[in-house]
Every structure is written in structure tokens, then in C-alpha cells.
Amino acid sequence: MADPVVKDVPVAESATASTVEGTATAPDTTLTAATEPPVPAASASEKTETAEPVPQSEAAAETAPTETTTPAAAAAEAAKLDEPSTPLQELWLVASKHAHKEIWGVTLADPATHIPSQIILQKYLNANDGDIVKARDQLTKTLDWRAKTKPLELLEKSFSKTKFSGLGYVTVHSATSAGSQEPEQTEVFTWNIYGAVKDMNETFGSLEEFIEWRVTLMEQAVHALNLPSATKAITSSYDPYKIFQVHDYKTISFFRPPPKVKNASTETIKVLALAYPELLKEKFFVNVPALMGFMYGLMKLFVAAKTIKKFHPMSNGGALALEFPDSKVAGLGDMLPKEYGGKGEDLAVQGKETKLA
């Protein structure tokens, strides 16, 4: 027997019914033709028997538009995630991809968690006034140079005593006799005693040998800063990990340096500017003769203007001890050798030379 015709169908019954977990569509009760009587909506019990609730996740999967990700888009997204977020991370990315990862005795690592690496990479940024392009270039060239030159191996090399004895020293002065872990309370000096050169042609005759000796002396000084165990990060304005340099020209009698000396000086300045940035605290030229005009002109070609400001020519080397009133090492001037105005032992006693044979 046919169901009675439903004449007035409420709007609510003709709408699509929704539930929390799924969606069920009620059969249409709208008349589609005059000869076809309307079919009443299914009862609640009938719905329960015939309609299976669809889980929301499945319903969403069925109704949501399908998003297709191309390989190119996926690669672009992955590359975006790998992009360094800071200048230091950019430099670390350069170092991490280089075959040689050591600088100044430190194996470079993520600067976010490794303070020694942060110090070194920040120095490259500081040396280039925050210019990341220039800093990346200098860092890459430094890594190339260290891979080729192998400065750590040079520390074990013995140089000619005849050529280099008495020519260079490193001294370390601390606030306490046992040394200090605070970088501000330790001062490191390199001393280049050019007046001790016995034979210009012999000492400067081999440019490669002289540069290796000079690099070794610099490595000794940098290692005295104890960067591998450093615990204080640096900034663009705070950096206690630097070195005093003293160049003594006492007894130098020539007014125009020989070509071999010019070549050695030029190459030394280039190498130190490239591979040892932001390590100079101040440089003192003591007992200077007339050749300083040449030296200053040369340095201005390869050294940043802000570094040139750290250079101090002095005609009287005996006044050097008076130049350190702001040092955190109390009585630093008195620790210097007597010939430089201090009360300390001679350089040959308190200083450290490269290995000589």
C-alpha cells in the first residue's frame, strides 16, 4: 500500500542533514513531475539502518580538494628550510661545505652552539664591517690558504737558527701567575726584532721560507689566546681575543729597504690581512728609522683604515711600557723587558721563539 502523500514539506526536512562525525543527505522530497507523487523523508530509524556515519577525517579526505606537490616545489621548500637565518650561519654554511674546516687550531662547528667557532666567524664579519659577501669570500680564501699552507704543521717545523734566531718572540702576560681563564686578563704580544737580522739577503732571500717562519710566529701567538677553550662570545664591539704587536727597528741603518725586504714585507702584510683578521689589538713601531714612510704607504694598500688607526710609531722604544694604562692586566708595563721601559726579563728569557735548528 502506498504511503500517504506529503503535501506540506517543512524546509528543514528538505535540507541536507549534518552530524558531528559525518554527513548524510536526506532523500529529496521535492516534486520533480506532476505524475510522480512526493516520497516522504526517511524516518530516524530508517536513517540509522541505512546510513553509515562517515568519520570526519574520511569525509574531509573525500570532500577536500587534492593538493599535488611537484618535485620542483618540494625541492624549493626543502631548500628554503635549509637557508641560513643569520650572517654567522651563512659563514658556517660556507665552512661546512669546505674540505678544510680548521682555523687557528679550532675545527669549525655550528656557531650557535660552539663559542670558539662563533668567535672566529664573527671576526670575519667584523673585519668586513658586516658585509656578508666580503666575509664569505675572505673565509673561503682563508680556508683555501690554510689547506695549502698547513700552519699547524709549521708549528712543528724547525727553522734556520742562523737566519731567524732572535728575530721573533711571543710573550704572554696574565693578571695572575697561574694565568687566567678570563680573556681580558691575559695579554699576548708578538715581537719582531728586525734589528737582530744579521744578513738581509740570507734572512729574506727565500720568500717562501720567510713567510713560513712569520706565519709560524703568528700561529704561536694566536694559540696563546686559547680559542679552543674560549667561553665568551664576541660581538662587533666586544672582542678581547686580540694581540699586541711590537716591531723593533733598532740598529736598522738603511733608508731604502732592499728589494728582497720589500717583497717579504709586502707578502707578509697580504697574508696576515687575509688569514688573521681582527686579531690585532695595537701595533707599535719602536726605534723607527726613515723607512717607516715606505712601510706606512705599503700597509695602506692592504690594511683596512680602521686597522691603520691602531698603528703607533715611536722613536723611543724605552717608552713602550707607558702605553698600556687601560690593560686589565695590572702592571703590564712593568712586565715588559727593561729595554722597553719595563722591569721584566729580556725577550730571550721570557719570550718564546719558533723552533730553530
Summary of the structure (lengths in Angstrom):
residues: 357
radius of gyration: 38.0
end to end distance: 121.3
largest distance: 131.5
contacts: 949
relative contact order: 0.10
helix: 45%
strand: 13%
